[in-house]
């Protein structure tokens, strides 16, 4: 309560104690007091509103600055760190995802490994006794059955050529004294004429006798073939077209074992099958 209000209150008190005021005077004084109180409340309300708005504005500004700082720290990193992160991510992706060319190359190599044919080998399929003609006389001899893998070509070898070795793609059967031998080799994906032309180059020496190349007999086996014989010493070859491959048989022996070698070669030619 200010000084003016105190004075008014004192005057009212005096008036109450001394005598009664007339109604008009009371009404005028009451209105004056009410107007004064109303102005005071209005000033207090404006003051509180100003304080509230100032506080709210300060809070909003502070919150905005704080949010901006947090967002900046989360989304922005130094240029060097950003580049390093991208490099690391790219490197990891490079490790995990091979290049298309490398992937195709690896696939091709893997497919090539899977399609490589099994190695050349010879398996024995048991023995049997067979009668052969030697110098017009029947003679019983032991025959061994063999299979050339992976071609599945079957053939028979007489007993006195019962030893054999394998060298690369060739199997060599020979006698105990190695004075007679025969080899078998399969040329993959080849034609009969081309293979025979190459084989003939191996017989370029001077021979006492050279037989002209001739077709093999269809009575011996069902395959188309060419044969040729040379001497001296007796030697030669047989070549057969078996599906897409060519079977090449070469032989050589000394004259002294010729009686047994002839029937042995006949058994071999007759037995070829797949």
Buried (B, 14 or more C-beta within 10 A) or exposed (E): EEEEEEEBEEEBEEBEEEEEBEEEEEEEBEEEBEEEEEEEEEEEEEEEEEEEEEEEEEEEEEEEEEEEEEEEEEEEEEEEEEEEEEEEEEEEEEEEEEEEEEEEEEEEEEEEEEEEEEEBEBEEEEEEEBEBEEEEEEEEBEBBBBBBBEBEBBBBBBBBBBEBEEEEEBBBBBBEEEBBBBBBBBBEEBEBEEBBEBBBEEBEEEBEEBEEBEEBEEEBBEBBBBBBBBBEEBBBBBBBBBEEBBBBBBBBBBEEBEEBBBBBBBBBBBBBEB
